[in-house]
Amino acid sequence: MKRTLLLGLFLVAGVSNGALANADLAKAKNCMACHSVNNKVLGPAFKDIGAKYAGQKGAEDKLVQKVMKGGSGVWGTVPMPANAQVSEAEAHTLVKWILTLK
């Protein structure tokens, strides 16, 4: 019983730390200047992006390209600029995290 409880706590802590680490990456890469997790700022909330693209085939790759190259027209008239400071690996990490925020 103790072993199962400890394993469960370890797994929960790992998930929480992973989610926190990706929020920290979003802050470090300046994503939070235009986005937040729960509320629209200049751009849409990450949870709204996650909900919109949930279950869509190719969503991760599509969103990675938008993070890196920018985009416009999907969420209104304000364009999202390209993010040269974000590597492709970092963009995948960020997008995977965003897609969990439904």
MDAnalysis code that builds the backbone (N, CA, C; Angstrom):
import MDAnalysis as mda
import numpy as np

u = mda.Universe.empty(306, n_residues=102, atom_resindex=np.repeat(np.arange(102), 3), trajectory=True)
u.add_TopologyAttr("name", ["N", "CA", "C"] * 102)
u.add_TopologyAttr("resid", np.arange(1, 103))
u.add_TopologyAttr("resname", ["MET", "LYS", "ARG", "THR", "LEU", "LEU", "LEU", "GLY", "LEU", "PHE", "LEU", "VAL", "ALA", "GLY", "VAL", "SER", "ASN", "GLY", "ALA", "LEU", "ALA", "ASN", "ALA", "ASP", "LEU", "ALA", "LYS", "ALA", "LYS", "ASN", "CYS", "MET", "ALA", "CYS", "HIS", "SER", "VAL", "ASN", "ASN", "LYS", "VAL", "LEU", "GLY", "PRO", "ALA", "PHE", "LYS", "ASP", "ILE", "GLY", "ALA", "LYS", "TYR", "ALA", "GLY", "GLN", "LYS", "GLY", "ALA", "GLU", "ASP", "LYS", "LEU", "VAL", "GLN", "LYS", "VAL", "MET", "LYS", "GLY", "GLY", "SER", "GLY", "VAL", "TRP", "GLY", "THR", "VAL", "PRO", "MET", "PRO", "ALA", "ASN", "ALA", "GLN", "VAL", "SER", "GLU", "ALA", "GLU", "ALA", "HIS", "THR", "LEU", "VAL", "LYS", "TRP", "ILE", "LEU", "THR", "LEU", "LYS"])
u.atoms.positions = np.array([
    [0.828, -1.194, 0.000],
    [0.000, 0.000, 0.000],
    [0.870, 1.255, 0.000],
    [1.865, 1.293, 0.902],
    [2.743, 2.471, 0.952],
    [3.486, 2.640, -0.360],
    [3.920, 1.533, -0.926],
    [4.671, 1.588, -2.175],
    [3.798, 2.177, -3.297],
    [2.545, 1.752, -3.382],
    [1.630, 2.258, -4.392],
    [1.358, 3.744, -4.184],
    [1.147, 4.137, -2.949],
    [0.901, 5.539, -2.637],
    [2.102, 6.396, -3.009],
    [3.292, 5.942, -2.676],
    [4.503, 6.694, -3.008],
    [4.696, 6.800, -4.517],
    [4.427, 5.710, -5.232],
    [4.549, 5.734, -6.679],
    [3.548, 6.718, -7.277],
    [2.321, 6.709, -6.759],
    [1.298, 7.643, -7.233],
    [1.694, 9.087, -6.998],
    [2.212, 9.378, -5.808],
    [2.653, 10.740, -5.504],
    [3.806, 11.158, -6.402],
    [4.708, 10.248, -6.656],
    [5.845, 10.521, -7.532],
    [5.357, 10.857, -8.945],
    [4.396, 10.083, -9.456],
    [3.886, 10.330, -10.801],
    [3.149, 11.659, -10.889],
    [2.349, 11.988, -9.884],
    [1.650, 13.267, -9.865],
    [2.641, 14.416, -9.816],
    [3.665, 14.299, -8.997],
    [4.687, 15.345, -8.907],
    [5.402, 15.504, -10.237],
    [5.671, 14.416, -10.918],
    [6.333, 14.477, -12.212],
    [5.485, 15.186, -13.253],
    [4.187, 14.901, -13.263],
    [3.289, 15.566, -14.201],
    [3.213, 17.058, -13.885],
    [3.095, 17.395, -12.622],
    [3.022, 18.806, -12.240],
    [4.295, 19.536, -12.614],
    [5.437, 18.923, -12.362],
    [6.700, 19.564, -12.700],
    [6.854, 19.726, -14.198],
    [6.378, 18.738, -14.992],
    [6.439, 18.858, -16.444],
    [5.588, 20.009, -16.946],
    [4.386, 20.134, -16.403],
    [3.505, 21.231, -16.805],
    [4.103, 22.571, -16.402],
    [4.662, 22.632, -15.211],
    [5.297, 23.856, -14.748],
    [6.500, 24.193, -15.611],
    [7.281, 23.192, -15.963],
    [8.463, 23.420, -16.781],
    [8.071, 24.002, -18.134],
    [6.965, 23.545, -18.717],
    [6.550, 24.063, -20.011],
    [5.983, 25.474, -19.899],
    [5.332, 25.785, -18.800],
    [4.890, 27.162, -18.559],
    [6.115, 28.061, -18.393],
    [7.124, 27.553, -17.727],
    [8.362, 28.316, -17.574],
    [9.033, 28.540, -18.925],
    [8.991, 27.537, -19.796],
    [9.555, 27.689, -21.135],
    [8.777, 28.753, -21.910],
    [7.458, 28.747, -21.776],
    [6.641, 29.761, -22.446],
    [7.001, 31.162, -21.949],
    [7.255, 31.284, -20.668],
    [7.673, 32.582, -20.121],
    [9.053, 32.958, -20.642],
    [9.965, 32.003, -20.632],
    [11.340, 32.266, -21.066],
    [11.407, 32.658, -22.543],
    [10.514, 32.127, -23.338],
    [10.514, 32.415, -24.780],
    [9.596, 33.577, -25.139],
    [9.112, 34.280, -24.128],
    [8.310, 35.495, -24.283],
    [6.900, 35.250, -24.844],
    [6.421, 34.021, -24.768],
    [5.065, 33.721, -25.234],
    [4.017, 34.438, -24.382],
    [4.341, 34.603, -23.096],
    [3.384, 35.184, -22.169],
    [3.213, 36.701, -22.359],
    [3.982, 37.289, -23.255],
    [3.780, 38.699, -23.569],
    [2.450, 38.900, -24.297],
    [2.022, 37.880, -25.048],
    [0.781, 37.981, -25.814],
    [-0.277, 36.943, -25.438],
    [0.119, 35.929, -24.679],
    [-0.793, 34.844, -24.314],
    [-0.768, 34.626, -22.807],
    [-1.813, 33.990, -22.304],
    [-1.806, 33.448, -20.947],
    [-2.427, 32.060, -21.027],
    [-2.373, 31.329, -19.956],
    [-2.928, 29.976, -19.966],
    [-4.448, 30.024, -20.054],
    [-5.083, 30.870, -19.255],
    [-6.539, 30.822, -19.112],
    [-7.319, 31.953, -19.760],
    [-6.670, 33.074, -20.072],
    [-7.402, 34.241, -20.568],
    [-6.775, 34.802, -21.838],
    [-7.622, 35.339, -22.709],
    [-7.132, 36.019, -23.901],
    [-6.375, 37.269, -23.449],
    [-5.235, 37.496, -24.047],
    [-4.481, 38.737, -23.820],
    [-4.505, 39.425, -25.181],
    [-3.391, 39.528, -25.859],
    [-3.379, 39.999, -27.241],
    [-3.724, 38.828, -28.159],
    [-3.175, 37.673, -27.825],
    [-3.494, 36.442, -28.535],
    [-4.417, 35.580, -27.692],
    [-4.873, 34.473, -28.240],
    [-5.808, 33.610, -27.510],
    [-5.151, 32.928, -26.312],
    [-5.984, 32.515, -25.355],
    [-5.500, 31.748, -24.209],
    [-5.001, 30.395, -24.703],
    [-3.958, 29.893, -24.075],
    [-3.424, 28.586, -24.458],
    [-4.480, 27.499, -24.338],
    [-5.344, 27.573, -23.306],
    [-6.378, 26.539, -23.161],
    [-7.372, 26.603, -24.314],
    [-7.628, 27.785, -24.864],
    [-8.531, 27.901, -26.015],
    [-7.888, 27.306, -27.270],
    [-6.592, 27.512, -27.410],
    [-5.867, 26.910, -28.539],
    [-5.910, 25.395, -28.405],
    [-5.634, 24.898, -27.199],
    [-5.669, 23.459, -26.956],
    [-7.029, 22.868, -27.280],
    [-8.086, 23.557, -26.883],
    [-9.439, 23.065, -27.140],
    [-9.766, 23.078, -28.640],
    [-9.361, 24.137, -29.325],
    [-9.673, 24.275, -30.755],
    [-9.004, 23.180, -31.585],
    [-7.778, 22.835, -31.226],
    [-7.013, 21.887, -32.033],
    [-7.009, 20.467, -31.477],
    [-7.717, 20.233, -30.386],
    [-7.746, 18.903, -29.766],
    [-8.225, 17.850, -30.762],
    [-7.441, 16.794, -30.888],
    [-7.830, 15.668, -31.723],
    [-7.674, 15.876, -33.215],
    [-7.237, 17.041, -33.649],
    [-7.067, 17.278, -35.079],
    [-5.780, 16.644, -35.581],
    [-5.885, 15.914, -36.649],
    [-4.722, 15.285, -37.258],
    [-3.764, 16.364, -37.751],
    [-2.497, 16.232, -37.404],
    [-1.482, 17.178, -37.851],
    [-1.453, 18.487, -37.079],
    [-2.239, 18.584, -36.004],
    [-2.314, 19.846, -35.256],
    [-0.957, 20.243, -34.682],
    [-0.220, 19.280, -34.137],
    [1.066, 19.626, -33.530],
    [2.005, 20.250, -34.551],
    [2.170, 19.612, -35.691],
    [3.088, 20.139, -36.704],
    [2.616, 21.492, -37.240],
    [1.310, 21.635, -37.418],
    [0.747, 22.900, -37.900],
    [1.037, 24.025, -36.908],
    [0.810, 23.759, -35.621],
    [1.027, 24.784, -34.603],
    [2.511, 25.082, -34.397],
    [3.364, 24.080, -34.532],
    [4.810, 24.321, -34.431],
    [5.233, 25.318, -35.501],
    [4.725, 25.146, -36.709],
    [5.067, 26.078, -37.788],
    [4.547, 27.486, -37.496],
    [3.358, 27.576, -36.899],
    [2.821, 28.897, -36.542],
    [3.658, 29.562, -35.457],
    [4.120, 28.781, -34.502],
    [4.976, 29.337, -33.451],
    [6.256, 29.879, -34.068],
    [6.848, 29.110, -34.948],
    [8.142, 29.494, -35.506],
    [8.034, 30.576, -36.593],
    [7.041, 30.462, -37.462],
    [6.949, 31.361, -38.621],
    [5.904, 32.460, -38.479],
    [5.038, 32.348, -37.470],
    [3.967, 33.314, -37.301],
    [2.723, 32.886, -38.061],
    [1.695, 33.685, -37.958],
    [0.448, 33.367, -38.641],
    [-0.551, 34.484, -38.445],
    [-1.686, 34.381, -39.149],
    [-2.725, 35.397, -39.002],
    [-4.058, 34.851, -39.476],
    [-5.122, 35.516, -39.015],
    [-6.449, 35.236, -39.510],
    [-7.251, 34.182, -38.776],
    [-6.623, 33.347, -37.970],
    [-7.349, 32.279, -37.299],
    [-8.085, 32.787, -36.061],
    [-7.469, 33.708, -35.326],
    [-8.027, 34.201, -34.066],
    [-8.393, 35.676, -34.132],
    [-8.485, 36.228, -35.310],
    [-8.806, 37.643, -35.449],
    [-7.809, 38.326, -36.366],
    [-7.760, 39.636, -36.271],
    [-6.944, 40.406, -37.216],
    [-5.512, 40.639, -36.761],
    [-5.217, 40.413, -35.489],
    [-3.865, 40.662, -34.990],
    [-2.973, 39.483, -35.380],
    [-1.938, 39.724, -36.190],
    [-1.060, 38.622, -36.592],
    [-0.115, 38.209, -35.461],
    [0.271, 36.941, -35.483],
    [1.289, 36.457, -34.558],
    [2.623, 36.517, -35.290],
    [3.598, 37.208, -34.722],
    [4.897, 37.307, -35.398],
    [5.673, 35.996, -35.322],
    [6.637, 35.863, -36.195],
    [7.548, 34.720, -36.143],
    [8.357, 34.786, -34.850],
    [8.753, 33.653, -34.348],
    [9.506, 33.581, -33.094],
    [10.858, 32.916, -33.337],
    [11.800, 33.689, -33.824],
    [13.120, 33.172, -34.162],
    [13.879, 32.649, -32.941],
    [13.507, 33.102, -31.747],
    [14.184, 32.679, -30.528],
    [13.744, 31.288, -30.067],
    [12.744, 30.710, -30.731],
    [12.217, 29.397, -30.354],
    [12.730, 28.363, -31.349],
    [13.460, 27.369, -30.844],
    [13.939, 26.290, -31.716],
    [12.770, 25.371, -32.065],
    [12.962, 24.532, -33.049],
    [11.900, 23.595, -33.425],
    [11.587, 22.636, -32.282],
    [12.608, 22.166, -31.582],
    [12.394, 21.265, -30.439],
    [11.608, 21.972, -29.338],
    [11.944, 23.229, -29.072],
    [11.207, 23.994, -28.060],
    [9.762, 24.230, -28.503],
    [9.567, 24.501, -29.779],
    [8.214, 24.712, -30.298],
    [7.376, 23.443, -30.126],
    [7.958, 22.295, -30.391],
    [7.238, 21.026, -30.178],
    [6.882, 20.858, -28.705],
    [7.806, 21.164, -27.819],
    [7.542, 21.057, -26.380],
    [6.400, 21.976, -25.976],
    [6.443, 23.207, -26.431],
    [5.395, 24.172, -26.109],
    [4.039, 23.741, -26.662],
    [4.011, 23.310, -27.899],
    [2.751, 22.927, -28.544],
    [2.169, 21.676, -27.883],
    [3.002, 20.695, -27.582],
    [2.493, 19.507, -26.886],
    [1.848, 19.898, -25.567],
    [2.471, 20.811, -24.852],
    [1.926, 21.288, -23.585],
    [0.596, 22.015, -23.819],
    [0.557, 22.909, -24.793],
    [-0.654, 23.671, -25.088],
    [-1.804, 22.734, -25.453],
    [-1.511, 21.681, -26.205],
    [-2.558, 20.755, -26.619],
    [-3.124, 19.936, -25.458],
    [-2.470, 19.965, -24.309],
    [-3.016, 19.284, -23.125],
    [-3.936, 20.201, -22.331],
    [-3.995, 21.475, -22.672],
    [-4.728, 22.480, -21.888],
    [-6.126, 22.732, -22.444],
    [-6.960, 21.725, -22.454],
    [-8.298, 21.871, -23.027],
    [-9.268, 22.443, -22.034],
])
